[in-house]
Amino acid sequence: METSIAAFVKEHRRMFNLTQVDLAEKSGVGLRFVRELEQGKQTLRIDKINQVLALFGHEVGAVPHTS
């Protein structure tokens, strides 16, 4: 099963009982960025995505494309 970054972040944020404000503060990004990330905005900076994912021990990387 494929999980989007948006779903992954939202799920993990909730698992750690963090609000969007908490996540923004702890990862060093803005609240607007967290909201856009969780809504699945297509054009976000990878470095900022990685700042958020680092809190959960993950990062964006290249993966094989399956059709």
MARBA-3410 file (N, C-alpha, C, O; in Angstrom, 1 decimal):
67
0.8,-1.2,0.0,0.0,0.0,0.0,0.9,1.2,0.0,1.9,1.3,0.7 ~ 0.5,2.2,-0.8,1.3,3.4,-0.9,0.7,4.5,0.0,-0.5,4.7,0.0 ~ 1.5,5.2,0.7,1.1,6.2,1.6,1.6,7.6,1.1,2.8,7.7,0.9 ~ 0.8,8.6,1.0,1.3,9.9,0.6,2.0,10.5,1.8,1.8,10.1,2.9 ~ 2.9,11.5,1.5,3.6,12.2,2.5,2.6,12.9,3.4,2.8,13.0,4.6
1.6,13.5,2.8,0.5,14.2,3.6,-0.1,13.3,4.6,-0.2,13.6,5.8 ~ -0.5,12.1,4.2,-1.1,11.1,5.1,-0.2,10.7,6.2,-0.5,10.5,7.3 ~ 1.1,10.4,5.8,2.1,10.0,6.7,2.3,11.0,7.8,2.3,10.7,9.0 ~ 2.5,12.3,7.4,2.7,13.3,8.4,1.5,13.5,9.3,1.7,13.6,10.5 ~ 0.3,13.5,8.8,-0.9,13.7,9.6,-1.0,12.5,10.6,-1.3,12.7,11.7
-0.8,11.3,10.1,-1.0,10.1,10.9,0.1,10.2,12.1,-0.3,9.9,13.2 ~ 1.3,10.5,11.7,2.4,10.5,12.8,2.2,11.6,13.7,2.5,11.5,14.9 ~ 1.8,12.8,13.2,1.5,13.9,14.1,0.5,13.5,15.2,0.6,13.8,16.4 ~ -0.6,12.8,14.7,-1.6,12.4,15.6,-1.2,11.3,16.6,-1.5,11.3,17.8 ~ -0.3,10.4,16.1,0.2,9.4,17.0,1.0,10.0,18.1,1.0,9.4,19.2
1.7,11.1,17.9,2.5,11.7,18.9,1.8,12.8,19.6,2.3,13.6,20.4 ~ 0.4,12.9,19.4,-0.4,13.9,20.1,0.1,15.3,19.9,0.1,16.1,20.8 ~ 0.4,15.6,18.6,0.9,17.0,18.3,-0.2,17.7,17.6,-0.8,17.1,16.7 ~ -0.3,19.0,17.8,-1.2,19.8,17.0,-0.4,20.3,15.8,0.8,20.1,15.8 ~ -1.0,20.9,14.9,-0.3,21.4,13.7,0.7,22.5,14.2,1.8,22.6,13.7
0.3,23.3,15.2,1.1,24.3,15.8,2.3,23.7,16.4,3.4,24.2,16.2 ~ 2.1,22.6,17.2,3.2,22.0,17.8,4.2,21.4,16.8,5.4,21.6,17.0 ~ 3.7,20.8,15.8,4.6,20.3,14.7,5.4,21.4,14.0,6.6,21.2,13.8 ~ 4.8,22.5,13.7,5.4,23.6,13.1,6.6,24.1,14.0,7.7,24.3,13.5 ~ 6.3,24.3,15.3,7.3,24.8,16.2,8.4,23.8,16.4,9.6,24.2,16.3
8.1,22.5,16.6,9.2,21.5,16.8,10.1,21.3,15.6,11.2,21.0,15.7 ~ 9.5,21.5,14.4,10.3,21.2,13.2,10.9,22.5,12.6,11.7,22.4,11.7 ~ 10.5,23.6,13.1,11.1,24.8,12.6,10.5,25.3,11.3,11.2,26.1,10.5 ~ 9.3,25.0,11.0,8.7,25.5,9.8,7.4,26.2,10.2,7.0,26.2,11.4 ~ 6.8,26.9,9.3,5.6,27.7,9.6,4.4,26.9,9.6,4.3,25.8,9.1
3.4,27.4,10.4,2.1,26.7,10.5,1.4,26.5,9.1,0.9,25.5,8.8 ~ 1.5,27.5,8.3,1.0,27.5,6.9,1.6,26.3,6.1,0.9,25.6,5.4 ~ 2.9,26.1,6.3,3.6,25.0,5.6,3.0,23.7,6.1,2.8,22.8,5.2 ~ 2.9,23.5,7.4,2.3,22.2,7.9,0.9,22.0,7.3,0.6,20.9,6.9 ~ 0.1,23.0,7.3,-1.2,22.9,6.8,-1.2,22.5,5.3,-1.9,21.6,4.9
-0.4,23.1,4.5,-0.3,22.8,3.1,0.3,21.4,2.9,-0.2,20.7,2.0 ~ 1.2,21.0,3.7,1.8,19.7,3.6,0.8,18.6,3.8,0.6,17.7,3.1 ~ 0.0,18.8,4.9,-1.0,17.8,5.2,-2.2,17.8,4.3,-2.9,16.8,4.2 ~ -2.4,18.9,3.5,-3.4,19.0,2.5,-3.0,18.4,1.2,-3.7,18.4,0.2 ~ -1.7,18.1,1.1,-1.2,17.4,-0.1,-0.8,18.4,-1.2,-0.8,18.0,-2.4
-0.4,19.6,-0.9,0.0,20.6,-1.9,1.1,20.0,-2.7,2.1,19.4,-2.1 ~ 1.1,20.2,-4.0,2.0,19.5,-4.9,3.4,20.2,-5.0,4.3,19.6,-5.4 ~ 3.4,21.5,-4.6,4.7,22.3,-4.8,5.2,22.8,-3.4,4.8,23.9,-3.0 ~ 5.9,21.9,-2.8,6.5,22.3,-1.5,8.0,22.0,-1.5,8.5,21.2,-2.3 ~ 8.7,22.8,-0.7,10.2,22.6,-0.7,10.6,21.3,0.0,10.1,21.0,1.1
11.4,20.5,-0.7,11.9,19.3,-0.1,12.6,19.4,1.2,12.5,18.6,2.1 ~ 13.5,20.5,1.3,14.2,20.7,2.5,13.3,20.9,3.7,13.6,20.4,4.8 ~ 12.2,21.6,3.5,11.3,21.8,4.6,10.5,20.6,4.9,10.2,20.3,6.1 ~ 10.1,19.8,3.9,9.5,18.5,4.1,10.4,17.6,5.0,9.9,17.0,5.9 ~ 11.6,17.6,4.6,12.6,16.8,5.4,12.7,17.3,6.8,13.0,16.5,7.7
12.6,18.6,7.1,12.6,19.1,8.4,11.5,18.5,9.3,11.7,18.1,10.4 ~ 10.3,18.4,8.7,9.2,17.8,9.3,9.3,16.3,9.5,9.1,15.8,10.6 ~ 9.7,15.6,8.4,9.9,14.2,8.5,11.0,13.8,9.5,10.9,12.7,10.0 ~ 12.0,14.6,9.7,13.1,14.3,10.6,12.6,14.0,12.0,13.2,13.2,12.7 ~ 11.5,14.7,12.4,11.0,14.5,13.7,10.5,13.0,13.9,10.4,12.5,15.0
10.2,12.4,12.8,9.6,11.0,12.8,10.7,10.0,12.3,10.4,8.8,12.1 ~ 11.9,10.5,12.2,13.0,9.6,11.8,13.0,9.2,10.3,13.4,8.1,9.9 ~ 12.4,10.1,9.4,12.3,9.8,8.0,12.8,10.9,7.2,13.0,12.0,7.7 ~ 13.0,10.7,5.9,13.3,11.8,5.0,12.8,11.4,3.6,12.6,10.2,3.3 ~ 12.7,12.4,2.7,12.3,12.1,1.3,13.5,11.6,0.6,14.6,12.0,0.8
13.2,10.5,-0.2,14.3,9.9,-1.0,13.8,9.4,-2.3,12.6,9.2,-2.5 ~ 14.7,9.0,-3.2,14.3,8.4,-4.4,13.9,6.9,-4.2,14.6,6.2,-3.5 ~ 12.8,6.6,-4.8,12.3,5.2,-4.7,12.0,4.7,-6.1,11.6,5.5,-7.0 ~ 12.0,3.4,-6.4,11.7,2.9,-7.7,10.2,3.2,-8.0,9.3,3.1,-7.2 ~ 10.0,3.6,-9.3,8.6,3.9,-9.7,8.0,2.6,-10.2,8.5,1.9,-11.1
6.8,2.3,-9.7,6.1,1.1,-10.2,4.8,1.6,-10.9,4.1,2.5,-10.4 ~ 4.5,1.0,-12.0,3.3,1.4,-12.8,2.2,0.5,-12.6,1.1,0.7,-13.1
END
